[in-house]
Amino acid sequence: MSNINAGIALAAGVASFISPCCLPLYPSYLSYITGLSVQQLKSGSNTKEVRIRTITHTLAFILGFSAVFYTLGFGAGLFGQFFNGQRDLIRQLSAILIIVMGLFLLGIFQPQFLLRERKLKLDLKWKPAGYVGSFIFGIGFSAGWSPCIGPILTAIIALSASEPGTWFTLITAYSIGFALPFFVLAFFLGGARRILKYSNVLMKIGGVLMVFMGVLLFTDQMFRITVWLQGITPDWLIF
């Protein structure tokens, strides 16, 4: 199941990036961390200098938000290990949390306090020079709650708590899932606008999958995902 959960976390990272809360602001994020205007990024994406600057500052930004994600995952892992004797209860509580977050993404359950965005406030007029500034901005980006990213990350954290020892793998997969499209779209800024029209639909699909996964986790039937995948995998891909 660890490989399946890692795959789920990877997909969750991608979903977080293309969410309506993140993708529309992506050009602004990229412009801020690189110090280049959106127009400069578009016109200079094929030049070596712009590519190197974009890649290196994006890496610093990714390290910043990953530091927060790893801290949360580590805390969830410690919690799961400390209460290992209550593993079934933690699994069920984690499952309920995942179901609630899935219903939130579907729009069925939307309390006002979850609809408000809460972020670490950074003075955008003051930014430390170079990669330190991009790293700090990555921390500010991830240290808080947004109505789209928050529920998805919460589900991954809950999954980490329900299965002690898996938090590092899950958080790494989630961070990679978020980072990959951030890198790719850095050189295809126009693609962000084309993807945006599908982001709401993808969030709804993600909500359905979260509810489904939560039900399986609550009933301790997560192994059925493995059985289903084995059933649809061609024999020549099975080792």
Beta strands, then each sheet from edge to edge (+ up, - down):
strand 1: 118-119
strand 2: 144-145
sheet 1: 1+ 2-
end
